[in-house]
Amino acid sequence: MGFKKTGRLVLALAMTAAIATAAQAGPIQVGGTYNVRNTNFPNSFTSGPLTINSTAKPIGGAGSGGLTVRERITDTSSEAQWIEWIFEKTDAPLADVTTGGWKTEIFNVPVTTPVIYDGFFIYWTINGTAAQNITTIPGLGAPQVNPLNSSHLVYGGYFPAEGPFTGPLSFDALLTNYGLGISDGNMDINQINGFVVGAHLTTSVSADVVPEPASITMLAIGGIALCGYGWRRKRQAA
C-alpha cells in the first residue's frame, strides 16, 4: 500500500489465526497480551507482550519521553465492546520527526471468539483531555462526535459491519506527515502529547468466518470516505 498524500491517515484491521475462547462478557480477552510497534512515536520501537488490564504501562524505553499505554474497555451490549488504547507522553510533540511518517501498530490483540468489526476512531489529547475544535484532515475527513463521549469529536466512528473475523487482531494508524496533519486538524503540535485508538467488536453468531484470499477493501466511516482506510484479511481459522 502506498502512502503518498500529505496528511493521509491509514487505519487498518488485520486478522490472523484463531485463539481459544474463554468465559467472559464481550469478545475482548481481558488479561491477554498484545504488542505495540511505533515509528517516530516518539521514537521507533516494539514493546510487548503488554497485558490488557487498564493500567498504564511504559513502552519505548529511555528514548520514548515517558510514553505509556493503557486500555479502556466499554460494554455497548452483553456481546459488544469498545476497546481504546490510550497513549500518553510527558511532553510534546509525539513524533521525533515531525516532518516525516508517524505510525502506531497494535497487534496480536486477543479475542475469545470470532468477531464482527464495525467501529474505529482516533483522536489526539493534551494532558489527557481530547483536543477541541478539531477540523478535517485531508484524506481522513471531517471529525464526528465520539460514540463514547459526546463532549468531543473524533476521526472515525461506526461503519457497516464486516466479518466475522478470528483473532488475534491488528490495528494500524499512520500519518504520513505528522506535523502537517496535526496542523490541518487545527491542533498545535507543541501541545499534543497523547493519542487514543478505539475499535468496536461484537461477538459473532455466525459460523462463517471471512475466507482467503487476502484483500483490501476501502470503507466509509460515518458516511465519510477515508482515503487509505481498509481492512486486511489474512489466513484465518474458525
C-alpha positions as CSV (number, residue, x, y, z in Angstrom):
1,M,0.0,0.0,0.0
2,G,1.5,3.4,-1.0
3,F,1.4,6.4,1.3
4,K,1.8,9.5,-0.9
5,K,-0.7,12.1,0.1
6,T,0.4,14.5,2.7
7,G,-1.7,14.2,5.9
8,R,-3.2,10.9,4.9
9,L,-4.1,8.7,7.8
10,V,-4.3,4.9,7.2
11,L,-6.3,2.8,9.6
12,A,-6.3,-1.0,9.1
13,L,-7.6,-4.1,10.7
14,A,-5.7,-7.3,10.2
15,M,-6.9,-10.7,11.1
16,T,-4.7,-13.8,11.7
17,A,-5.1,-17.2,13.3
18,A,-7.9,-18.1,15.8
19,I,-7.3,-18.4,19.6
20,A,-9.1,-20.4,22.3
21,T,-12.3,-19.0,23.8
22,A,-12.8,-18.1,27.5
23,A,-15.8,-17.3,29.6
24,Q,-16.3,-13.5,30.0
25,A,-18.6,-10.7,28.9
26,G,-17.8,-9.4,25.4
27,P,-15.2,-10.7,23.0
28,I,-12.1,-8.9,24.2
29,Q,-9.8,-11.2,26.3
30,V,-9.0,-9.2,29.4
31,G,-5.7,-10.4,30.9
32,G,-4.5,-11.4,27.4
33,T,-1.4,-9.8,25.9
34,Y,-0.6,-7.8,22.7
35,N,2.3,-5.9,21.2
36,V,2.9,-2.3,20.1
37,R,5.2,-1.2,17.3
38,N,5.7,2.6,16.8
39,T,7.5,4.7,14.2
40,N,8.6,8.2,15.3
41,F,6.0,8.0,18.1
42,P,8.1,9.4,19.6
43,N,10.9,7.1,18.7
44,S,10.8,3.8,16.8
45,F,10.4,0.6,18.9
46,T,8.5,-2.6,19.5
47,S,7.1,-3.3,23.0
48,G,5.4,-6.3,24.5
49,P,3.9,-8.5,25.4
50,L,1.6,-6.0,27.2
51,T,-1.3,-7.2,29.4
52,I,-4.9,-5.9,28.8
53,N,-5.6,-4.7,32.4
54,S,-6.3,-1.0,32.2
55,T,-3.1,0.1,33.9
56,A,-0.6,2.4,32.3
57,K,2.5,0.5,31.0
58,P,5.8,2.3,30.0
59,I,6.7,1.5,26.4
60,G,9.6,2.5,24.1
61,G,12.4,2.6,26.6
62,A,14.6,5.6,27.6
63,G,14.1,7.4,24.3
64,S,10.3,7.5,24.4
65,G,9.8,10.5,26.7
66,G,7.9,8.6,29.3
67,L,5.3,7.2,26.8
68,T,2.8,4.9,28.3
69,V,-0.2,2.9,27.0
70,R,-3.3,1.6,28.8
71,E,-6.6,0.1,27.8
72,R,-10.1,1.1,28.4
73,I,-13.0,-1.3,27.7
74,T,-16.6,-0.1,27.4
75,D,-19.5,-2.5,27.0
76,T,-22.1,-1.5,24.5
77,S,-24.2,-4.7,25.0
78,S,-23.6,-8.1,26.6
79,E,-21.8,-9.2,23.4
80,A,-20.2,-5.9,22.1
81,Q,-17.3,-3.8,23.4
82,W,-15.2,-0.7,22.5
83,I,-11.6,-1.1,23.4
84,E,-9.5,2.0,23.5
85,W,-5.7,2.2,23.6
86,I,-4.7,5.4,25.4
87,F,-1.1,6.6,24.7
88,E,0.2,9.4,26.9
89,K,3.6,11.1,26.9
90,T,5.1,13.5,29.5
91,D,5.8,16.2,26.8
92,A,5.1,17.2,23.2
93,P,5.5,16.6,20.3
94,L,4.5,12.9,20.0
95,A,6.8,12.5,16.9
96,D,10.6,12.5,16.9
97,V,10.5,13.5,13.2
98,T,7.5,15.9,12.8
99,T,8.1,16.3,9.0
100,G,8.0,12.6,8.3
101,G,5.9,9.5,8.7
102,W,4.4,8.7,12.1
103,K,2.8,5.3,12.9
104,T,1.5,3.0,15.6
105,E,0.7,-0.7,15.1
106,I,-1.2,-2.6,17.8
107,F,-1.0,-6.3,17.0
108,N,-1.7,-9.8,18.4
109,V,-4.8,-8.4,20.2
110,P,-6.6,-11.5,21.7
111,V,-10.3,-12.1,21.4
112,T,-12.3,-15.0,22.8
113,T,-14.5,-15.7,19.8
114,P,-14.9,-14.7,16.1
115,V,-16.0,-11.1,16.0
116,I,-17.8,-8.5,13.8
117,Y,-15.8,-5.3,13.3
118,D,-18.0,-2.2,12.9
119,G,-16.3,0.8,14.5
120,F,-12.9,2.5,14.7
121,F,-11.9,6.0,15.8
122,I,-8.8,8.0,16.7
123,Y,-8.1,11.4,18.4
124,W,-5.3,13.3,20.0
125,T,-5.1,14.7,23.5
126,I,-3.4,17.4,25.6
127,N,-2.6,16.3,29.1
128,G,-5.3,13.6,29.0
129,T,-8.0,15.9,27.5
130,A,-9.2,15.5,24.0
131,A,-8.1,18.3,21.6
132,Q,-11.0,20.6,21.0
133,N,-12.3,22.4,17.8
134,I,-10.6,19.8,15.5
135,T,-11.1,20.1,11.8
136,T,-10.9,18.0,8.7
137,I,-7.5,16.3,7.9
138,P,-7.1,15.9,4.1
139,G,-7.6,12.2,3.2
140,L,-9.2,11.5,6.6
141,G,-12.4,13.5,6.5
142,A,-14.4,15.7,8.9
143,P,-14.5,14.8,12.6
144,Q,-17.6,13.2,14.2
145,V,-19.0,13.0,17.7
146,N,-17.2,10.5,19.8
147,P,-19.6,7.5,20.2
148,L,-18.4,7.1,23.8
149,N,-18.3,10.7,24.8
150,S,-20.5,13.4,23.1
151,S,-18.4,16.2,24.6
152,H,-15.7,16.0,21.9
153,L,-15.0,14.9,18.3
154,V,-13.0,12.1,16.9
155,Y,-11.9,10.9,13.4
156,G,-14.0,7.8,12.5
157,G,-16.9,6.2,14.2
158,Y,-19.3,3.3,13.4
159,F,-19.4,1.8,9.9
160,P,-21.2,-1.1,8.2
161,A,-20.3,-4.4,9.9
162,E,-17.6,-6.6,8.4
163,G,-16.7,-10.1,9.3
164,P,-16.9,-12.3,11.2
165,F,-13.1,-12.5,11.8
166,T,-11.0,-14.6,14.0
167,G,-8.2,-13.3,16.2
168,P,-5.6,-12.2,17.1
169,L,-6.3,-8.8,15.6
170,S,-4.0,-6.0,14.5
171,F,-4.7,-2.3,14.1
172,D,-2.5,0.3,12.3
173,A,-2.7,4.1,12.2
174,L,-0.3,6.2,10.1
175,L,0.1,9.9,9.4
176,T,2.4,10.4,6.5
177,N,3.4,13.9,7.5
178,Y,2.7,14.3,11.2
179,G,3.3,18.0,11.6
180,L,1.2,19.0,8.6
181,G,-1.6,16.5,9.5
182,I,-1.9,17.8,13.1
183,S,-1.8,21.4,11.8
184,D,-4.5,20.6,9.2
185,G,-6.7,19.3,12.0
186,N,-6.4,22.6,13.9
187,M,-4.1,21.1,16.6
188,D,-0.9,22.5,18.0
189,I,2.0,20.0,17.5
190,N,3.7,21.7,20.5
191,Q,0.8,20.9,22.8
192,I,-0.4,17.4,21.7
193,N,1.1,14.7,24.0
194,G,-1.4,11.9,23.8
195,F,-3.2,9.7,21.2
196,V,-6.2,7.4,21.5
197,V,-7.2,4.5,19.2
198,G,-10.6,2.8,19.6
199,A,-12.1,-0.3,18.0
200,H,-15.7,-1.7,18.3
201,L,-16.0,-5.5,18.3
202,T,-19.1,-7.7,18.6
203,T,-19.3,-11.4,19.3
204,S,-20.3,-13.2,16.0
205,V,-23.3,-15.6,16.0
206,S,-22.3,-16.8,12.5
207,A,-20.1,-19.9,11.8
208,D,-18.9,-18.4,8.6
209,V,-15.5,-16.6,9.0
210,V,-14.1,-14.4,6.2
211,P,-12.1,-16.7,4.0
212,E,-8.9,-16.2,2.0
213,P,-7.5,-14.7,-0.3
214,A,-6.1,-11.6,1.3
215,S,-7.7,-8.4,0.1
216,I,-8.1,-4.7,0.8
217,T,-11.5,-3.0,0.9
218,M,-12.0,0.7,1.0
219,L,-14.7,1.6,3.6
220,A,-16.5,4.7,4.7
221,I,-16.9,5.6,8.4
222,G,-20.0,7.5,9.3
223,G,-20.6,8.4,5.6
224,I,-17.1,9.9,5.3
225,A,-14.7,8.4,2.7
226,L,-11.4,7.6,4.3
227,C,-8.6,7.6,1.8
228,G,-6.3,4.7,2.6
229,Y,-8.6,3.1,5.1
230,G,-9.3,-0.6,4.8
231,W,-9.1,-3.9,6.4
232,R,-6.7,-6.7,5.5
233,R,-7.7,-10.3,5.7
234,K,-5.0,-12.8,6.3
235,R,-5.1,-16.6,6.8
236,Q,-7.8,-17.5,9.4
237,A,-9.4,-20.5,11.0
238,A,-12.9,-20.9,12.5
